[in-house]
Amino acid sequence: MSAYRRVSYVGVVLFILGGGVAIYGFTFWQKTQNLKKNGIRTKGTVYEIGSKAIYRFPFVKFTTKKDEEIRFRSKLEVNVDLFNYKIGQEVDVIYHKYNPHNARIDKFWENNMAELYLTLLGVIIMFVGLMVRWFFIRKVRRQARY
């Protein structure tokens, strides 16, 4: 077995790894769809701004239909230059009707960032794996002709 053929298996490994990352991203999408399907929309208030290095994230509180006050931290950390929340600002919140602690700010990037990032990263890794496999198999075929 030539060295090029052995190296081409790296492409197979990358393809499988990328598929795993994309599937993991898909599980995040399923959780988001479940929240949208079983979620209750309400208004919340930003009561604190957290920071980690150059990133900022809001802490939000809202009241459920059962008059229970819930507080949560946004999972999306945003660069200081792009951060647009202020203390006291009213935001749209969606929470799961059976688990009100499963809550998010109801905005596109807040709901979809993880699945978009992971799925896109997985597809890119799969594409790189296919290209590596194709490139080295092509070298093996060319070598066999001579």
N, CA and C atoms as a LAMMPS dump frame, in Angstrom:
ITEM: TIMESTEP
0
ITEM: NUMBER OF ATOMS
438
ITEM: BOX BOUNDS ff ff ff
-5.0000000000000000e+02 5.0000000000000000e+02
-5.0000000000000000e+02 5.0000000000000000e+02
-5.0000000000000000e+02 5.0000000000000000e+02
ITEM: ATOMS id mol type element x y z
1 1 1 N 0.854 -1.168 0
2 1 2 C 0 0 0
3 1 3 C 0.902 1.233 0
4 2 1 N 0.634 2.152 -0.914
5 2 2 C 1.491 3.33 -1.019
6 2 3 C 1.219 4.295 0.124
7 3 1 N 2.182 5.172 0.344
8 3 2 C 2.056 6.169 1.409
9 3 3 C 0.895 7.122 1.128
10 4 1 N 0.689 7.459 -0.143
11 4 2 C -0.417 8.359 -0.486
12 4 3 C -1.768 7.744 -0.133
13 5 1 N -1.917 6.46 -0.366
14 5 2 C -3.181 5.799 -0.05
15 5 3 C -3.408 5.803 1.464
16 6 1 N -2.337 5.559 2.237
17 6 2 C -2.475 5.576 3.691
18 6 3 C -2.852 6.968 4.191
19 7 1 N -2.223 7.982 3.622
20 7 2 C -2.531 9.359 4.025
21 7 3 C -3.955 9.727 3.62
22 8 1 N -4.466 9.153 2.548
23 8 2 C -5.82 9.482 2.11
24 8 3 C -6.867 9.079 3.143
25 9 1 N -6.544 8.148 4.031
26 9 2 C -7.488 7.756 5.072
27 9 3 C -7.688 8.863 6.111
28 10 1 N -6.771 9.805 6.17
29 10 2 C -6.969 10.99 7.014
30 10 3 C -8.235 11.712 6.558
31 11 1 N -8.45 11.751 5.25
32 11 2 C -9.661 12.367 4.716
33 11 3 C -10.918 11.663 5.187
34 12 1 N -10.865 10.338 5.268
35 12 2 C -12.017 9.574 5.757
36 12 3 C -12.283 9.906 7.225
37 13 1 N -11.201 9.971 8.009
38 13 2 C -11.343 10.301 9.431
39 13 3 C -11.924 11.711 9.591
40 14 1 N -11.435 12.67 8.812
41 14 2 C -11.967 14.034 8.872
42 14 3 C -13.439 14.067 8.475
43 15 1 N -13.796 13.311 7.456
44 15 2 C -15.189 13.255 7.016
45 15 3 C -16.09 12.731 8.137
46 16 1 N -15.675 11.659 8.789
47 16 2 C -16.463 11.08 9.885
48 16 3 C -16.525 12.05 11.066
49 17 1 N -15.403 12.681 11.398
50 17 2 C -15.366 13.66 12.482
51 17 3 C -16.306 14.834 12.181
52 18 1 N -16.26 15.332 10.962
53 18 2 C -17.143 16.423 10.552
54 18 3 C -18.607 16.018 10.632
55 19 1 N -18.903 14.789 10.243
56 19 2 C -20.276 14.294 10.353
57 19 3 C -20.74 14.26 11.802
58 20 1 N -19.855 13.858 12.697
59 20 2 C -20.192 13.84 14.123
60 20 3 C -20.477 15.237 14.661
61 21 1 N -19.655 16.202 14.274
62 21 2 C -19.864 17.59 14.709
63 21 3 C -21.185 18.124 14.148
64 22 1 N -21.468 17.843 12.886
65 22 2 C -22.712 18.304 12.273
66 22 3 C -23.929 17.671 12.958
67 23 1 N -23.846 16.404 13.3
68 23 2 C -24.953 15.731 14.001
69 23 3 C -25.137 16.329 15.388
70 24 1 N -24.04 16.645 16.058
71 24 2 C -24.125 17.293 17.367
72 24 3 C -24.828 18.648 17.239
73 25 1 N -24.514 19.396 16.193
74 25 2 C -25.199 20.658 15.925
75 25 3 C -26.681 20.446 15.667
76 26 1 N -27.009 19.359 14.995
77 26 2 C -28.403 19.031 14.718
78 26 3 C -29.176 18.77 16.006
79 27 1 N -28.522 18.18 17.026
80 27 2 C -29.21 17.953 18.304
81 27 3 C -29.564 19.285 18.971
82 28 1 N -28.711 20.29 18.828
83 28 2 C -29.042 21.621 19.347
84 28 3 C -30.269 22.171 18.623
85 29 1 N -30.334 21.947 17.317
86 29 2 C -31.478 22.406 16.534
87 29 3 C -32.765 21.753 17.029
88 30 1 N -32.699 20.452 17.34
89 30 2 C -33.876 19.752 17.844
90 30 3 C -34.342 20.345 19.175
91 31 1 N -33.395 20.691 20.059
92 31 2 C -33.762 21.3 21.336
93 31 3 C -34.425 22.653 21.113
94 32 1 N -33.919 23.423 20.166
95 32 2 C -34.513 24.727 19.855
96 32 3 C -35.916 24.552 19.302
97 33 1 N -36.105 23.572 18.431
98 33 2 C -37.434 23.329 17.874
99 33 3 C -38.411 22.898 18.963
100 34 1 N -37.944 22.09 19.901
101 34 2 C -38.785 21.667 21.024
102 34 3 C -39.193 22.88 21.865
103 35 1 N -38.245 23.794 22.092
104 35 2 C -38.561 24.996 22.86
105 35 3 C -39.561 25.874 22.107
106 36 1 N -39.395 26.001 20.798
107 36 2 C -40.339 26.806 20.016
108 36 3 C -41.737 26.182 20.017
109 37 1 N -41.788 24.85 19.972
110 37 2 C -43.066 24.141 19.928
111 37 3 C -43.774 24.192 21.284
112 38 1 N -43.039 23.976 22.363
113 38 2 C -43.627 23.905 23.702
114 38 3 C -43.357 25.161 24.535
115 39 1 N -42.909 26.216 23.886
116 39 2 C -42.529 27.412 24.615
117 39 3 C -43.653 28.409 24.778
118 40 1 N -43.498 29.206 25.8
119 40 2 C -44.417 30.313 26.073
120 40 3 C -43.595 31.59 25.943
121 41 1 N -44.12 32.533 25.182
122 41 2 C -43.421 33.798 24.979
123 41 3 C -43.936 34.833 25.972
124 42 1 N -42.994 35.6 26.499
125 42 2 C -43.334 36.651 27.445
126 42 3 C -42.276 37.743 27.353
127 43 1 N -42.398 38.737 28.186
128 43 2 C -41.409 39.816 28.251
129 43 3 C -40.556 39.633 29.49
130 44 1 N -39.283 39.946 29.342
131 44 2 C -38.363 39.902 30.464
132 44 3 C -37.593 41.203 30.539
133 45 1 N -36.81 41.355 31.589
134 45 2 C -36.031 42.568 31.797
135 45 3 C -34.579 42.201 32.049
136 46 1 N -33.669 42.908 31.402
137 46 2 C -32.245 42.729 31.654
138 46 3 C -31.95 43.394 32.99
139 47 1 N -31.46 42.62 33.974
140 47 2 C -31.207 43.181 35.3
141 47 3 C -29.72 43.285 35.632
142 48 1 N -28.872 42.672 34.805
143 48 2 C -27.432 42.735 35.049
144 48 3 C -26.709 42.418 33.749
145 49 1 N -25.518 42.961 33.609
146 49 2 C -24.67 42.667 32.455
147 49 3 C -23.414 41.973 32.986
148 50 1 N -23.169 40.76 32.493
149 50 2 C -21.97 40.037 32.88
150 50 3 C -20.878 40.238 31.852
151 51 1 N -19.644 39.973 32.245
152 51 2 C -18.539 40.102 31.29
153 51 3 C -17.495 39.029 31.546
154 52 1 N -16.872 38.645 30.457
155 52 2 C -15.778 37.678 30.493
156 52 3 C -14.803 38.117 29.407
157 53 1 N -13.662 38.639 29.789
158 53 2 C -12.67 39.194 28.855
159 53 3 C -13.338 40.285 28.01
160 54 1 N -13.381 40.108 26.693
161 54 2 C -13.976 41.134 25.827
162 54 3 C -15.428 40.827 25.479
163 55 1 N -16.022 39.873 26.161
164 55 2 C -17.388 39.461 25.853
165 55 3 C -18.355 39.926 26.934
166 56 1 N -19.591 40.177 26.521
167 56 2 C -20.656 40.592 27.429
168 56 3 C -21.86 39.674 27.238
169 57 1 N -22.639 39.507 28.302
170 57 2 C -23.854 38.7 28.233
171 57 3 C -24.851 39.235 29.246
172 58 1 N -26.138 39.254 28.883
173 58 2 C -27.151 39.78 29.791
174 58 3 C -27.696 38.715 30.744
175 59 1 N -28.079 39.159 31.922
176 59 2 C -28.859 38.347 32.844
177 59 3 C -30.285 38.879 32.758
178 60 1 N -31.245 37.979 32.612
179 60 2 C -32.626 38.382 32.37
180 60 3 C -33.523 37.772 33.445
181 61 1 N -34.534 38.54 33.848
182 61 2 C -35.55 37.998 34.749
183 61 3 C -36.915 38.194 34.1
184 62 1 N -37.795 37.229 34.354
185 62 2 C -39.154 37.314 33.823
186 62 3 C -40.084 36.584 34.779
187 63 1 N -41.368 36.792 34.608
188 63 2 C -42.378 36.163 35.448
189 63 3 C -43.192 35.202 34.589
190 64 1 N -43.338 33.973 35.078
191 64 2 C -44.116 32.963 34.346
192 64 3 C -45.611 33.229 34.53
193 65 1 N -46.419 32.438 33.84
194 65 2 C -47.872 32.563 33.981
195 65 3 C -48.338 32.187 35.386
196 66 1 N -47.507 31.422 36.105
197 66 2 C -47.843 31.016 37.473
198 66 3 C -47.263 31.995 38.502
199 67 1 N -46.876 33.178 38.046
200 67 2 C -46.3 34.234 38.895
201 67 3 C -45.021 33.808 39.61
202 68 1 N -44.219 32.99 38.957
203 68 2 C -42.926 32.575 39.486
204 68 3 C -41.856 33.401 38.776
205 69 1 N -40.991 34.062 39.545
206 69 2 C -39.929 34.845 38.921
207 69 3 C -38.741 33.938 38.597
208 70 1 N -38.318 33.975 37.362
209 70 2 C -37.2 33.157 36.884
210 70 3 C -36.092 34.105 36.431
211 71 1 N -34.873 33.754 36.774
212 71 2 C -33.705 34.515 36.335
213 71 3 C -32.788 33.566 35.572
214 72 1 N -32.226 34.047 34.478
215 72 2 C -31.299 33.224 33.706
216 72 3 C -30.24 34.095 33.047
217 73 1 N -29.176 33.447 32.659
218 73 2 C -28.055 34.086 31.969
219 73 3 C -28.12 33.687 30.511
220 74 1 N -27.978 34.65 29.622
221 74 2 C -27.956 34.338 28.197
222 74 3 C -26.737 33.476 27.894
223 75 1 N -26.915 32.464 27.066
224 75 2 C -25.806 31.587 26.7
225 75 3 C -24.915 32.186 25.62
226 76 1 N -25.419 33.228 24.954
227 76 2 C -24.67 33.852 23.861
228 76 3 C -23.83 34.999 24.409
229 77 1 N -22.511 34.834 24.331
230 77 2 C -21.592 35.886 24.747
231 77 3 C -21.192 36.674 23.511
232 78 1 N -21.318 37.99 23.589
233 78 2 C -21.127 38.841 22.427
234 78 3 C -19.978 39.797 22.677
235 79 1 N -19.221 40.083 21.626
236 79 2 C -18.128 41.045 21.702
237 79 3 C -18.653 42.391 22.168
238 80 1 N -17.83 43.118 22.907
239 80 2 C -18.213 44.42 23.458
240 80 3 C -18.753 45.351 22.373
241 81 1 N -18.13 45.364 21.211
242 81 2 C -18.533 46.273 20.133
243 81 3 C -19.909 45.938 19.57
244 82 1 N -20.336 44.68 19.668
245 82 2 C -21.614 44.254 19.106
246 82 3 C -22.724 44.138 20.147
247 83 1 N -22.367 44.3 21.41
248 83 2 C -23.326 44.098 22.494
249 83 3 C -24.305 45.262 22.539
250 84 1 N -25.616 44.978 22.556
251 84 2 C -26.592 46.054 22.513
252 84 3 C -27.66 45.988 23.603
253 85 1 N -27.378 45.307 24.71
254 85 2 C -28.333 45.252 25.814
255 85 3 C -27.942 46.268 26.88
256 86 1 N -28.958 46.794 27.572
257 86 2 C -28.746 47.734 28.66
258 86 3 C -29.575 47.286 29.865
259 87 1 N -29.099 47.574 31.048
260 87 2 C -29.85 47.232 32.261
261 87 3 C -31.195 47.954 32.224
262 88 1 N -32.251 47.194 32.518
263 88 2 C -33.6 47.732 32.49
264 88 3 C -34.301 47.556 31.151
265 89 1 N -33.562 47.121 30.134
266 89 2 C -34.156 46.94 28.808
267 89 3 C -35.125 45.762 28.825
268 90 1 N -36.26 45.924 28.163
269 90 2 C -37.232 44.85 28.042
270 90 3 C -36.874 44 26.825
271 91 1 N -36.891 42.672 26.999
272 91 2 C -36.556 41.745 25.909
273 91 3 C -37.638 40.677 25.804
274 92 1 N -37.767 40.107 24.631
275 92 2 C -38.677 38.98 24.431
276 92 3 C -38.007 37.718 24.956
277 93 1 N -38.755 36.92 25.694
278 93 2 C -38.242 35.69 26.291
279 93 3 C -39.152 34.55 25.879
280 94 1 N -38.562 33.392 25.643
281 94 2 C -39.344 32.17 25.425
282 94 3 C -38.872 31.148 26.451
283 95 1 N -39.826 30.503 27.121
284 95 2 C -39.48 29.484 28.111
285 95 3 C -40.346 28.26 27.9
286 96 1 N -39.823 27.111 28.299
287 96 2 C -40.529 25.849 28.12
288 96 3 C -41.653 25.764 29.135
289 97 1 N -42.838 25.375 28.679
290 97 2 C -44.003 25.376 29.568
291 97 3 C -43.886 24.378 30.72
292 98 1 N -43.135 23.297 30.534
293 98 2 C -42.964 22.31 31.6
294 98 3 C -41.717 22.568 32.434
295 99 1 N -40.784 23.348 31.913
296 99 2 C -39.543 23.657 32.629
297 99 3 C -39.195 25.127 32.393
298 100 1 N -39.755 26.022 33.187
299 100 2 C -39.531 27.451 32.939
300 100 3 C -38.07 27.89 33.088
301 101 1 N -37.24 27.054 33.7
302 101 2 C -35.813 27.399 33.801
303 101 3 C -35.091 27.196 32.466
304 102 1 N -35.732 26.504 31.543
305 102 2 C -35.22 26.366 30.182
306 102 3 C -35.745 27.567 29.396
307 103 1 N -35.043 28.686 29.519
308 103 2 C -35.494 29.938 28.912
309 103 3 C -34.369 30.573 28.11
310 104 1 N -34.77 31.344 27.102
311 104 2 C -33.814 32.051 26.246
312 104 3 C -34.412 33.392 25.837
313 105 1 N -33.536 34.3 25.469
314 105 2 C -33.995 35.52 24.824
315 105 3 C -34.47 35.108 23.441
316 106 1 N -35.632 35.556 23.061
317 106 2 C -36.249 35.116 21.806
318 106 3 C -35.781 35.992 20.639
319 107 1 N -34.528 35.792 20.246
320 107 2 C -33.947 36.455 19.077
321 107 3 C -33.252 35.391 18.241
322 108 1 N -33.096 35.67 16.953
323 108 2 C -32.545 34.673 16.036
324 108 3 C -31.185 34.152 16.493
325 109 1 N -30.232 35.042 16.761
326 109 2 C -28.879 34.59 17.099
327 109 3 C -28.835 33.912 18.458
328 110 1 N -29.661 34.365 19.388
329 110 2 C -29.71 33.731 20.709
330 110 3 C -30.197 32.291 20.6
331 111 1 N -31.149 32.052 19.704
332 111 2 C -31.737 30.72 19.565
333 111 3 C -30.96 29.8 18.642
334 112 1 N -30.237 30.344 17.665
335 112 2 C -29.683 29.503 16.604
336 112 3 C -28.164 29.509 16.471
337 113 1 N -27.459 30.235 17.294
338 113 2 C -26.014 30.36 17.122
339 113 3 C -25.284 29.007 17.251
340 114 1 N -25.599 28.249 18.284
341 114 2 C -24.876 26.984 18.514
342 114 3 C -25.078 26.008 17.367
343 115 1 N -26.329 25.82 16.951
344 115 2 C -26.565 24.844 15.885
345 115 3 C -26.006 25.302 14.548
346 116 1 N -26.111 26.588 14.252
347 116 2 C -25.542 27.074 12.99
348 116 3 C -24.026 26.918 12.971
349 117 1 N -23.388 27.303 14.065
350 117 2 C -21.93 27.219 14.146
351 117 3 C -21.451 25.773 14.031
352 118 1 N -22.04 24.897 14.823
353 118 2 C -21.586 23.501 14.812
354 118 3 C -21.896 22.799 13.498
355 119 1 N -23.066 23.04 12.951
356 119 2 C -23.416 22.395 11.685
357 119 3 C -22.527 22.883 10.562
358 120 1 N -22.306 24.186 10.495
359 120 2 C -21.434 24.734 9.462
360 120 3 C -20.002 24.229 9.626
361 121 1 N -19.507 24.212 10.85
362 121 2 C -18.162 23.692 11.103
363 121 3 C -18.066 22.226 10.687
364 122 1 N -19.075 21.427 11.023
365 122 2 C -19.078 20.014 10.648
366 122 3 C -19.069 19.812 9.146
367 123 1 N -19.865 20.603 8.433
368 123 2 C -19.91 20.488 6.968
369 123 3 C -18.565 20.893 6.359
370 124 1 N -17.943 21.921 6.902
371 124 2 C -16.624 22.345 6.394
372 124 3 C -15.588 21.253 6.63
373 125 1 N -15.592 20.653 7.815
374 125 2 C -14.635 19.571 8.103
375 125 3 C -14.898 18.384 7.178
376 126 1 N -16.165 18.053 6.93
377 126 2 C -16.488 16.961 6.007
378 126 3 C -15.963 17.272 4.605
379 127 1 N -16.142 18.516 4.15
380 127 2 C -15.67 18.925 2.829
381 127 3 C -14.146 18.824 2.742
382 128 1 N -13.449 19.283 3.778
383 128 2 C -11.982 19.182 3.791
384 128 3 C -11.569 17.709 3.753
385 129 1 N -12.272 16.868 4.496
386 129 2 C -11.979 15.431 4.472
387 129 3 C -12.148 14.831 3.089
388 130 1 N -13.224 15.204 2.399
389 130 2 C -13.424 14.716 1.035
390 130 3 C -12.312 15.195 0.103
391 131 1 N -11.902 16.448 0.251
392 131 2 C -10.846 17.001 -0.612
393 131 3 C -9.502 16.304 -0.361
394 132 1 N -9.192 16.062 0.923
395 132 2 C -7.941 15.355 1.248
396 132 3 C -7.972 13.961 0.647
397 133 1 N -9.056 13.239 0.835
398 133 2 C -9.188 11.884 0.289
399 133 3 C -9.053 11.904 -1.23
400 134 1 N -9.781 12.81 -1.886
401 134 2 C -9.755 12.914 -3.35
402 134 3 C -8.349 13.243 -3.843
403 135 1 N -7.672 14.199 -3.188
404 135 2 C -6.35 14.63 -3.627
405 135 3 C -5.342 13.479 -3.566
406 136 1 N -5.318 12.737 -2.462
407 136 2 C -4.312 11.684 -2.322
408 136 3 C -4.661 10.432 -3.132
409 137 1 N -5.922 10.127 -3.29
410 137 2 C -6.303 9.002 -4.161
411 137 3 C -5.921 9.32 -5.6
412 138 1 N -6.096 10.588 -5.987
413 138 2 C -5.7 11.001 -7.334
414 138 3 C -4.194 10.818 -7.53
415 139 1 N -3.406 11.143 -6.516
416 139 2 C -1.95 10.941 -6.592
417 139 3 C -1.609 9.452 -6.732
418 140 1 N -2.349 8.604 -6.018
419 140 2 C -2.113 7.158 -6.101
420 140 3 C -2.395 6.674 -7.525
421 141 1 N -3.462 7.127 -8.114
422 141 2 C -3.823 6.71 -9.48
423 141 3 C -2.801 7.201 -10.496
424 142 1 N -2.333 8.422 -10.32
425 142 2 C -1.305 8.95 -11.227
426 142 3 C -0.003 8.167 -11.098
427 143 1 N 0.333 7.822 -9.866
428 143 2 C 1.564 7.06 -9.604
429 143 3 C 1.455 5.668 -10.233
430 144 1 N 0.285 5.084 -10.199
431 144 2 C 0.088 3.743 -10.749
432 144 3 C 0.25 3.718 -12.267
433 145 1 N -0.043 4.844 -12.922
434 145 2 C 0.076 4.902 -14.382
435 145 3 C 1.528 4.906 -14.833
436 146 1 N 2.431 5.375 -14.002
437 146 2 C 3.836 5.494 -14.427
438 146 3 C 4.68 4.398 -13.931
